[in-house]
Amino acid sequence: MKNVADAYNALVGGVIAFFTMIFGEHWILFAAFLFLNVIDWLSGWSKARRVHKESSSVGLKGIVKKVWYWVIIAIAFILPAALMEAGSVIGVDLSITRFLGWLTLAMLLVNEVRSIIENLVCLDIPVPEVLIKGLAITDKILQDSQK
């Protein structure tokens, strides 16, 4: 039993180390976004199945859309890195631009959760009103922070 626990701990530690290497110390936020991508796709598929509007082309379109979200996130983190490097060359501190990536990720996280909740409501699954209102407020705060 000890060998199984050791193997499990080594595997989990390796996975966490890998994600930390790729996504940095806040890898859990990116993993959460990926998890929400999958849940949103599954809940959308369930909704389409329930209303008899399943379509492989629509499903593929949804998957492609999620891939583009990841491209947007990459751009939102790469652009500030490039701007900060350019700023260091010309002697201007542009570290505030780092905010762009985190804001983009936060907005897309909220968007995924809202989409999941909409799908669940359409599936007649009771969603606590506080969650619906809380997401609306969070979305408004994030939208206002862009202005």
Phi, psi and chi 1 to 4 in degrees:
 res  aa     phi    psi   chi1   chi2   chi3   chi4
   1 MET       -  -36.0 -169.8   65.0  167.2      -
   2 LYS   -62.8  -37.7 -176.6  179.1 -177.8  -57.6
   3 ASN   -65.0  -37.5  -71.8  -20.3      -      -
   4 VAL   -65.3  -45.2  171.8      -      -      -
   5 ALA   -63.3  -41.7      -      -      -      -
   6 ASP   -64.0  -42.9  -72.3  -15.2      -      -
   7 ALA   -63.8  -42.6      -      -      -      -
   8 TYR   -62.0  -47.7  171.2   78.7      -      -
   9 ASN   -61.7  -40.2  -73.1  -24.3      -      -
  10 ALA   -65.4  -41.2      -      -      -      -
  11 LEU   -64.6  -50.0  176.4   66.7      -      -
  12 VAL   -62.5  -42.9  170.6      -      -      -
  13 GLY   -61.6  -40.1      -      -      -      -
  14 GLY   -64.6  -42.5      -      -      -      -
  15 VAL   -63.5  -45.8  168.4      -      -      -
  16 ILE   -63.6  -41.9  -69.9  171.4      -      -
  17 ALA   -62.8  -40.8      -      -      -      -
  18 PHE   -62.0  -49.8  173.8   75.8      -      -
  19 PHE   -65.2  -34.8  -76.9  120.8      -      -
  20 THR   -66.0  -37.7  -58.4      -      -      -
  21 MET   -65.3  -42.2  179.1 -175.1   73.6      -
  22 ILE   -76.5  -49.7  -60.8  -65.4      -      -
  23 PHE  -105.8   -1.7  -65.2  111.0      -      -
  24 GLY    86.4 -173.8      -      -      -      -
  25 GLU   -66.7  -17.7   66.2 -179.4  -67.6      -
  26 HIS  -101.4   32.5  -55.8  -65.6      -      -
  27 TRP   -57.1  -27.9   65.9  -89.6      -      -
  28 ILE   -61.8  -30.9 -168.0   71.2      -      -
  29 LEU   -66.2  -39.8  -64.6  170.8      -      -
  30 PHE   -71.3  -38.4  -62.2   95.3      -      -
  31 ALA   -64.3  -39.2      -      -      -      -
  32 ALA   -62.9  -40.9      -      -      -      -
  33 PHE   -64.1  -42.7 -175.1   64.0      -      -
  34 LEU   -62.1  -44.0  178.8   60.6      -      -
  35 PHE   -59.1  -45.1  173.8   75.6      -      -
  36 LEU   -66.5  -34.2  -68.9  172.8      -      -
  37 ASN   -57.2  -47.6  -74.5  166.0      -      -
  38 VAL   -65.9  -45.2  172.0      -      -      -
  39 ILE   -64.1  -40.6  -62.9  -59.2      -      -
  40 ASP   -63.5  -44.0 -175.3   39.2      -      -
  41 TRP   -62.3  -44.4 -179.6   79.2      -      -
  42 LEU   -65.3  -41.5  -71.9  171.6      -      -
  43 SER   -69.6  -34.6   64.0      -      -      -
  44 GLY   -66.3  -40.0      -      -      -      -
  45 TRP   -63.7  -43.0  172.3   77.8      -      -
  46 SER   -61.7  -42.0  -63.9      -      -      -
  47 LYS   -62.9  -46.2 -179.8  176.6  100.2  175.7
  48 ALA   -62.6  -39.5      -      -      -      -
  49 ARG   -64.7  -39.9 -174.7  175.6  179.1  122.7
  50 ARG   -64.7  -38.3 -179.4  174.2 -141.0 -176.5
  51 VAL   -94.6   10.9  -63.3      -      -      -
  52 HIS    58.3   43.3  -54.4  -69.7      -      -
  53 LYS  -125.4   34.3  -70.1 -171.2  176.8 -178.9
  54 GLU   -65.5  138.3  -75.5  179.3  -78.3      -
  55 SER  -152.6  122.3  165.7      -      -      -
  56 SER   -64.8  -32.4   49.1      -      -      -
  57 SER   -69.6  -37.8   64.8      -      -      -
  58 VAL   -68.5  -40.3  171.8      -      -      -
  59 GLY   -61.6  -42.8      -      -      -      -
  60 LEU   -64.2  -39.5  179.3   60.6      -      -
  61 LYS   -60.3  -39.8 -158.3  165.0  122.8  179.6
  62 GLY   -64.8  -39.9      -      -      -      -
  63 ILE   -66.5  -43.3  -69.1  170.0      -      -
  64 VAL   -61.6  -39.7  168.6      -      -      -
  65 LYS   -60.6  -41.1 -175.5  176.1  169.2 -176.9
  66 LYS   -66.1  -37.8  -55.0 -104.4 -178.9 -113.4
  67 VAL   -61.6  -41.9  169.6      -      -      -
  68 TRP   -64.8  -31.6  -77.1  113.5      -      -
  69 TYR   -58.7  -42.7  -74.4  161.9      -      -
  70 TRP   -65.0  -35.1  -77.2   95.0      -      -
  71 VAL   -65.2  -42.5  170.1      -      -      -
  72 ILE   -59.6  -44.2  -69.1  167.8      -      -
  73 ILE   -62.0  -44.7  -70.6  170.2      -      -
  74 ALA   -59.1  -45.7      -      -      -      -
  75 ILE   -61.6  -42.3  -69.3  168.7      -      -
  76 ALA   -65.1  -22.8      -      -      -      -
  77 PHE   -96.3  -31.9  -80.7   95.4      -      -
  78 ILE   -72.4  -42.0  -69.1  169.0      -      -
  79 LEU   -57.4  -50.2  178.3   62.3      -      -
  80 PRO   -61.0  -36.6  -24.3   33.4      -      -
  81 ALA   -61.7  -43.2      -      -      -      -
  82 ALA   -65.7  -42.8      -      -      -      -
  83 LEU   -64.7  -39.9  -70.0  173.8      -      -
  84 MET   -65.1  -38.4  -72.8 -174.0  -66.3      -
  85 GLU   -65.1  -44.7 -177.3   63.5   26.1      -
  86 ALA   -62.3  -40.1      -      -      -      -
  87 GLY   -61.8  -38.0      -      -      -      -
  88 SER   -68.2  -30.7   71.1      -      -      -
  89 VAL   -67.5  -40.3  169.3      -      -      -
  90 ILE   -96.7    0.7   61.1  173.6      -      -
  91 GLY    81.4   28.8      -      -      -      -
  92 VAL  -119.4  130.3  176.8      -      -      -
  93 ASP   -80.1  108.7 -179.0   14.3      -      -
  94 LEU  -111.3   25.9  -64.7  174.2      -      -
  95 SER   -65.0  -20.1   60.0      -      -      -
  96 ILE   -61.5  -24.7 -171.6   69.9      -      -
  97 THR   -66.7  -16.1   61.0      -      -      -
  98 ARG   -58.1  -27.4 -169.8  173.2  -64.1  151.0
  99 PHE   -57.3  -31.7  178.3   69.1      -      -
 100 LEU   -57.2  -46.8  179.8   62.9      -      -
 101 GLY   -63.3  -45.9      -      -      -      -
 102 TRP   -68.6  -37.8  -64.3  112.0      -      -
 103 LEU   -64.1  -43.8  177.3   62.9      -      -
 104 THR   -60.6  -47.0  -59.7      -      -      -
 105 LEU   -61.8  -43.0 -179.0   57.7      -      -
 106 ALA   -62.1  -43.2      -      -      -      -
 107 MET   -65.7  -39.9  -67.6 -179.1   79.1      -
 108 LEU   -70.8  -33.2  -71.5  172.5      -      -
 109 LEU   -61.6  -47.4  -80.4  163.9      -      -
 110 VAL   -62.7  -40.7  169.1      -      -      -
 111 ASN   -60.5  -42.9 -174.5   54.8      -      -
 112 GLU   -64.5  -43.9  -72.5  -63.2  -72.8      -
 113 VAL   -65.0  -41.1  173.2      -      -      -
 114 ARG   -61.3  -42.1  -73.1 -178.9   67.7  149.6
 115 SER   -63.4  -41.4  179.9      -      -      -
 116 ILE   -61.7  -45.3  -68.2  166.6      -      -
 117 ILE   -63.1  -41.9  -72.2  174.8      -      -
 118 GLU   -59.0  -43.6  -72.2  170.8    6.5      -
 119 ASN   -63.2  -41.7  -68.3  -23.3      -      -
 120 LEU   -65.2  -39.5  -65.7  177.3      -      -
 121 VAL   -61.6  -43.1  168.1      -      -      -
 122 CYS   -64.7  -24.9  -70.7      -      -      -
 123 LEU   -88.4    9.2  -70.7  167.3      -      -
 124 ASP    61.4   31.5  -63.6  -34.2      -      -
 125 ILE   -94.8  123.7  -64.5  172.9      -      -
 126 PRO   -66.2  124.0   16.4  -21.2      -      -
 127 VAL  -113.0  127.7  176.1      -      -      -
 128 PRO   -56.6  132.5  -20.1   29.6      -      -
 129 GLU   -57.6  -34.5 -170.0   67.6   27.5      -
 130 VAL   -62.9  -33.5   67.1      -      -      -
 131 LEU   -69.4  -42.8 -173.9   55.4      -      -
 132 ILE   -62.7  -48.4  -64.6  168.5      -      -
 133 LYS   -67.3  -38.7  -72.5 -179.2  179.5  177.9
 134 GLY   -61.9  -40.2      -      -      -      -
 135 LEU   -68.3  -37.1  -78.0  170.0      -      -
 136 ALA   -63.5  -41.5      -      -      -      -
 137 ILE   -66.7  -44.1  -68.4  167.7      -      -
 138 THR   -60.6  -43.3  -57.6      -      -      -
 139 ASP   -61.6  -42.0 -173.7   48.3      -      -
 140 LYS   -63.6  -42.9 -177.5  177.1  178.7  -10.7
 141 ILE   -61.5  -44.7  -69.0  168.8      -      -
 142 LEU   -65.5  -39.4  -70.9  169.9      -      -
 143 GLN   -65.0  -41.7  -66.4  -68.2  -25.9      -
 144 ASP   -66.2  -31.9  -71.0  -11.8      -      -
 145 SER   -70.8  -16.9   70.1      -      -      -
 146 GLN   -77.6  -22.8  -79.7 -172.6  -49.0      -
 147 LYS   -79.0      -  -64.2  175.8 -175.7  174.2
